[in-house]
Amino acid sequence: MSDYEILELGPIDAWGALTTADGRTGKGFVDRMIDTQYIGLSATTFAPGTGTPFAHSHSILEEIYVFLTGEGRMALGEDVVEVSAGTTIRVGQDVMRAIQANADSPADLAYICVRVGPGELKDQPKDSSRADSPFAS
Amino acid sequence: MSDYEILELGPIDAWGALTTADGRTGKGFVDRMIDTQYIGLSATTFAPGTGTPFAHSHSILEEIYVFLTGEGRMALGEDVVEVSAGTTIRVGQDVMRAIQANADSPADLAYICVRVGPGELKDQPKDSSRADSPFAS
């Protein structure tokens, strides 16, 4: 039998129905819904004016974010950059990141996040640190 | 300075303007446009009735495809599965894969492909094999 597995996340504009094991809505971890070898992958969407509940960084993992719909801002260390459909951001180690959909975004801010370390995903230690989001009101 | 890099792919419905170094249109390799450490990532779109020019497999890399718009079919070894927005497929080693947008797809078939091996991307050997696409007419 061929080694593949299929997961239906649903259309991007329905990702608000995704949930994580710890009860966050609008986010789904593909690598917790199917088995993956090296690749960590999540799908997230934020309604206008909402965003990540905290900033975080990784000491080991690399991440790439691909924004698909909507308009917002991403904090990267001391910087804040504008993001919209097609904005793709590679984030290296120890960079605090947080994301916020603009209040006037014409659509939910949806994105894919890929996270990968040196070797199989199951062998990566817990390497994340959290801080307050600079967008928190 | 924080370790991040930004690339603008443009909106999904404009990915037809992406090109690869070897002249394929409608496809862009993020990891060849910016430096990445572990993550290989490409963005692709096919007009209705078109698809990958060949099937391929990897002996080392794992891939995950996330379909974003349109409707089509993906060959996985001897199987053919229907794909549409939100279909996410993890493909293990040595599985021949090919993709085709349906002729009556309501939109271009656009997807992200993540490819990762055991360690840094630059250290992965060339591990791909090609075959004819089962969708070729």
Interface residues (C-beta under 8 A of the other chain):
Chain A: S2 D3 Y4 E5 I6 L7 E8 L9 G10 P11 I12 A14 W15 V30 I34 D35 T36 Q37 Y38 I39 L41 A43 E62 I64 V66 L68 L76 G77 E78 D79 V81 S84 A85 G86 T87 T88 I89 R90 V91 G92 Q93 D94 V95 I112 V114 V116 G117 P118 G119 E120
Chain B: S2 D3 Y4 E5 I6 L7 E8 L9 G10 P11 I12 A14 W15 V30 I34 D35 T36 Q37 Y38 I39 L41 A43 E62 I64 V66 L68 L76 G77 E78 D79 V81 S84 A85 G86 T87 T88 I89 R90 V91 G92 Q93 D94 V95 I112 V114 V116 G117 P118 G119 E120
